[in-house]
Amino acid sequence: MYRPKAFQEDNIDKLVAFMRANSFATLVSIADGIPCASHIPLVVKVEEDVVYLIGHLAKQNPQWQAFEAGESLAIFTGAHAYISPTLYEKHESVPTWNYIAVHAYGIPKILTFDDSPGAMEKMIDEMINTYEADYNFHWQGLSNGFREGMMNGIVGFKMTVTCLEGKYKLSQNRSQAEQQNVSNTLLQSSDPIVRSVGVQMKQNLESDK
């Protein structure tokens, strides 16, 4: 990811928190030399300072066949907002966009119910506990045949993250006065997504004091 120095973010705790808060990610792999992508929820885990991503694809989705053949990329994005050049002090300015993105790279290890029933069940439990813990009682109450049929229809994976990159593009390359002006303008927007970028900018400004 292109990351000018002003926008680089490498604090692992901060990046993991962002990934967990925006865990519906885009997973990109290379299959037969062609990029392919799936939009899926992921579980973000940290064990002994190593970050892992856990999830699954439909077995009919061919992307999983590329998993162990090479590196995949999980892209996590959050709120974003258009920034008008009228908010800057200099007349000769151009529009831009503010946003936060985190890229996580690694080689996903394939999990299937036939080969690793225990690992598949653990993966399902972790996803349920992350997204709807109360559903676990319902899931355990389903017949074994139904649950096994559902798990046979998917391919799970666990990806050890070998490279983690964060980009917090929040006008840090501008003066404090311009950053404050942009943040205040975004906070007045009727769009909650735009306002949330303003909130993030305000937090950044306060942390720099």
Contacts in CASP RR format, 6 or more apart in sequence:
PFRMAT RR
TARGET T0000
AUTHOR 0000-0000-0000
METHOD contacts of the structure
MODEL  1
MYRPKAFQEDNIDKLVAFMRANSFATLVSIADGIPCASHIPLVVKVEEDV
VYLIGHLAKQNPQWQAFEAGESLAIFTGAHAYISPTLYEKHESVPTWNYI
AVHAYGIPKILTFDDSPGAMEKMIDEMINTYEADYNFHWQGLSNGFREGM
MNGIVGFKMTVTCLEGKYKLSQNRSQAEQQNVSNTLLQSSDPIVRSVGVQ
MKQNLESDK
1 101 0 8 1.000
1 103 0 8 1.000
1 165 0 8 1.000
1 166 0 8 1.000
1 167 0 8 1.000
2 167 0 8 1.000
3 165 0 8 1.000
3 166 0 8 1.000
3 167 0 8 1.000
4 173 0 8 1.000
6 172 0 8 1.000
6 173 0 8 1.000
7 167 0 8 1.000
7 168 0 8 1.000
7 169 0 8 1.000
7 170 0 8 1.000
7 172 0 8 1.000
7 173 0 8 1.000
8 166 0 8 1.000
8 167 0 8 1.000
9 15 0 8 1.000
9 166 0 8 1.000
9 167 0 8 1.000
9 168 0 8 1.000
10 164 0 8 1.000
10 165 0 8 1.000
10 166 0 8 1.000
12 49 0 8 1.000
12 51 0 8 1.000
12 164 0 8 1.000
15 102 0 8 1.000
15 164 0 8 1.000
15 166 0 8 1.000
16 44 0 8 1.000
16 46 0 8 1.000
16 51 0 8 1.000
18 76 0 8 1.000
18 78 0 8 1.000
18 100 0 8 1.000
18 102 0 8 1.000
19 25 0 8 1.000
19 42 0 8 1.000
19 44 0 8 1.000
19 76 0 8 1.000
19 102 0 8 1.000
19 104 0 8 1.000
20 44 0 8 1.000
22 76 0 8 1.000
22 77 0 8 1.000
22 78 0 8 1.000
23 41 0 8 1.000
23 42 0 8 1.000
23 43 0 8 1.000
23 44 0 8 1.000
23 76 0 8 1.000
23 130 0 8 1.000
24 39 0 8 1.000
24 40 0 8 1.000
24 41 0 8 1.000
24 42 0 8 1.000
25 39 0 8 1.000
25 40 0 8 1.000
25 41 0 8 1.000
25 42 0 8 1.000
25 53 0 8 1.000
25 74 0 8 1.000
25 75 0 8 1.000
25 76 0 8 1.000
26 37 0 8 1.000
26 38 0 8 1.000
26 39 0 8 1.000
26 74 0 8 1.000
26 75 0 8 1.000
26 77 0 8 1.000
27 37 0 8 1.000
27 38 0 8 1.000
27 39 0 8 1.000
27 40 0 8 1.000
27 42 0 8 1.000
27 63 0 8 1.000
27 72 0 8 1.000
27 73 0 8 1.000
27 74 0 8 1.000
27 75 0 8 1.000
28 35 0 8 1.000
28 36 0 8 1.000
28 37 0 8 1.000
28 72 0 8 1.000
28 73 0 8 1.000
28 74 0 8 1.000
28 75 0 8 1.000
29 35 0 8 1.000
29 36 0 8 1.000
29 37 0 8 1.000
29 63 0 8 1.000
29 66 0 8 1.000
29 67 0 8 1.000
29 70 0 8 1.000
29 72 0 8 1.000
29 73 0 8 1.000
29 108 0 8 1.000
30 36 0 8 1.000
30 66 0 8 1.000
30 70 0 8 1.000
30 71 0 8 1.000
31 62 0 8 1.000
31 63 0 8 1.000
31 65 0 8 1.000
31 66 0 8 1.000
32 66 0 8 1.000
36 62 0 8 1.000
36 63 0 8 1.000
36 66 0 8 1.000
37 63 0 8 1.000
38 57 0 8 1.000
38 61 0 8 1.000
38 63 0 8 1.000
40 55 0 8 1.000
40 56 0 8 1.000
40 57 0 8 1.000
41 55 0 8 1.000
41 127 0 8 1.000
41 131 0 8 1.000
42 53 0 8 1.000
42 54 0 8 1.000
42 55 0 8 1.000
42 74 0 8 1.000
43 53 0 8 1.000
43 54 0 8 1.000
43 55 0 8 1.000
43 126 0 8 1.000
43 127 0 8 1.000
43 130 0 8 1.000
44 51 0 8 1.000
44 52 0 8 1.000
44 53 0 8 1.000
45 51 0 8 1.000
45 52 0 8 1.000
45 53 0 8 1.000
45 54 0 8 1.000
45 126 0 8 1.000
46 52 0 8 1.000
50 160 0 8 1.000
50 161 0 8 1.000
51 104 0 8 1.000
51 160 0 8 1.000
51 161 0 8 1.000
51 164 0 8 1.000
52 158 0 8 1.000
52 159 0 8 1.000
52 160 0 8 1.000
52 161 0 8 1.000
53 74 0 8 1.000
53 104 0 8 1.000
53 108 0 8 1.000
53 158 0 8 1.000
53 159 0 8 1.000
53 161 0 8 1.000
54 123 0 8 1.000
54 126 0 8 1.000
54 127 0 8 1.000
54 156 0 8 1.000
54 157 0 8 1.000
54 158 0 8 1.000
54 159 0 8 1.000
55 123 0 8 1.000
55 127 0 8 1.000
55 156 0 8 1.000
55 157 0 8 1.000
55 158 0 8 1.000
56 111 0 8 1.000
56 123 0 8 1.000
56 127 0 8 1.000
56 154 0 8 1.000
56 155 0 8 1.000
56 156 0 8 1.000
56 157 0 8 1.000
57 63 0 8 1.000
57 64 0 8 1.000
57 154 0 8 1.000
57 155 0 8 1.000
57 156 0 8 1.000
57 157 0 8 1.000
58 153 0 8 1.000
58 154 0 8 1.000
58 155 0 8 1.000
59 152 0 8 1.000
59 153 0 8 1.000
59 154 0 8 1.000
59 155 0 8 1.000
60 153 0 8 1.000
61 155 0 8 1.000
64 108 0 8 1.000
64 110 0 8 1.000
64 155 0 8 1.000
64 156 0 8 1.000
64 157 0 8 1.000
66 72 0 8 1.000
67 107 0 8 1.000
67 108 0 8 1.000
67 109 0 8 1.000
67 110 0 8 1.000
67 157 0 8 1.000
68 107 0 8 1.000
68 108 0 8 1.000
68 109 0 8 1.000
68 110 0 8 1.000
70 107 0 8 1.000
71 105 0 8 1.000
71 106 0 8 1.000
71 107 0 8 1.000
71 162 0 8 1.000
72 105 0 8 1.000
72 106 0 8 1.000
72 107 0 8 1.000
72 108 0 8 1.000
72 159 0 8 1.000
73 103 0 8 1.000
73 104 0 8 1.000
73 105 0 8 1.000
73 106 0 8 1.000
74 103 0 8 1.000
74 104 0 8 1.000
74 105 0 8 1.000
74 159 0 8 1.000
75 101 0 8 1.000
75 102 0 8 1.000
75 103 0 8 1.000
76 101 0 8 1.000
76 102 0 8 1.000
76 103 0 8 1.000
76 104 0 8 1.000
77 99 0 8 1.000
77 100 0 8 1.000
77 101 0 8 1.000
77 102 0 8 1.000
78 99 0 8 1.000
78 100 0 8 1.000
78 101 0 8 1.000
79 99 0 8 1.000
79 100 0 8 1.000
79 193 0 8 1.000
79 194 0 8 1.000
79 196 0 8 1.000
79 197 0 8 1.000
79 200 0 8 1.000
80 97 0 8 1.000
80 98 0 8 1.000
80 99 0 8 1.000
80 100 0 8 1.000
80 193 0 8 1.000
80 197 0 8 1.000
81 97 0 8 1.000
81 98 0 8 1.000
81 99 0 8 1.000
81 186 0 8 1.000
81 189 0 8 1.000
81 193 0 8 1.000
81 194 0 8 1.000
81 197 0 8 1.000
81 198 0 8 1.000
82 95 0 8 1.000
82 97 0 8 1.000
83 95 0 8 1.000
83 96 0 8 1.000
83 97 0 8 1.000
83 98 0 8 1.000
83 171 0 8 1.000
83 182 0 8 1.000
84 95 0 8 1.000
84 185 0 8 1.000
85 93 0 8 1.000
85 94 0 8 1.000
85 95 0 8 1.000
87 178 0 8 1.000
87 181 0 8 1.000
87 182 0 8 1.000
87 185 0 8 1.000
88 174 0 8 1.000
88 178 0 8 1.000
88 181 0 8 1.000
89 175 0 8 1.000
89 177 0 8 1.000
89 178 0 8 1.000
97 169 0 8 1.000
98 169 0 8 1.000
98 170 0 8 1.000
98 171 0 8 1.000
98 182 0 8 1.000
98 186 0 8 1.000
98 197 0 8 1.000
98 201 0 8 1.000
99 167 0 8 1.000
99 169 0 8 1.000
99 197 0 8 1.000
100 166 0 8 1.000
100 167 0 8 1.000
100 168 0 8 1.000
100 169 0 8 1.000
100 170 0 8 1.000
100 200 0 8 1.000
101 166 0 8 1.000
101 167 0 8 1.000
102 164 0 8 1.000
102 165 0 8 1.000
102 166 0 8 1.000
102 167 0 8 1.000
103 163 0 8 1.000
103 164 0 8 1.000
103 165 0 8 1.000
103 166 0 8 1.000
104 159 0 8 1.000
104 161 0 8 1.000
104 163 0 8 1.000
104 164 0 8 1.000
104 165 0 8 1.000
105 161 0 8 1.000
105 162 0 8 1.000
105 163 0 8 1.000
105 164 0 8 1.000
106 159 0 8 1.000
106 160 0 8 1.000
106 161 0 8 1.000
106 162 0 8 1.000
106 163 0 8 1.000
107 159 0 8 1.000
107 160 0 8 1.000
107 162 0 8 1.000
108 157 0 8 1.000
108 158 0 8 1.000
108 159 0 8 1.000
109 157 0 8 1.000
109 158 0 8 1.000
109 159 0 8 1.000
109 160 0 8 1.000
110 155 0 8 1.000
110 156 0 8 1.000
110 157 0 8 1.000
111 119 0 8 1.000
111 120 0 8 1.000
111 123 0 8 1.000
111 155 0 8 1.000
111 156 0 8 1.000
111 157 0 8 1.000
111 158 0 8 1.000
112 120 0 8 1.000
112 155 0 8 1.000
112 156 0 8 1.000
113 120 0 8 1.000
113 148 0 8 1.000
113 149 0 8 1.000
113 151 0 8 1.000
113 152 0 8 1.000
113 153 0 8 1.000
114 152 0 8 1.000
117 151 0 8 1.000
119 158 0 8 1.000
120 151 0 8 1.000
120 156 0 8 1.000
121 151 0 8 1.000
123 156 0 8 1.000
123 158 0 8 1.000
124 139 0 8 1.000
124 151 0 8 1.000
125 136 0 8 1.000
128 135 0 8 1.000
128 136 0 8 1.000
128 139 0 8 1.000
129 136 0 8 1.000
139 147 0 8 1.000
168 200 0 8 1.000
168 204 0 8 1.000
170 179 0 8 1.000
170 197 0 8 1.000
170 200 0 8 1.000
170 201 0 8 1.000
170 204 0 8 1.000
171 178 0 8 1.000
171 179 0 8 1.000
171 182 0 8 1.000
171 183 0 8 1.000
171 201 0 8 1.000
172 179 0 8 1.000
172 204 0 8 1.000
174 182 0 8 1.000
176 205 0 8 1.000
179 201 0 8 1.000
179 204 0 8 1.000
179 205 0 8 1.000
180 205 0 8 1.000
182 198 0 8 1.000
182 201 0 8 1.000
183 198 0 8 1.000
183 201 0 8 1.000
183 202 0 8 1.000
183 205 0 8 1.000
186 194 0 8 1.000
186 195 0 8 1.000
186 197 0 8 1.000
186 198 0 8 1.000
186 201 0 8 1.000
187 195 0 8 1.000
187 198 0 8 1.000
187 199 0 8 1.000
187 202 0 8 1.000
189 195 0 8 1.000
END
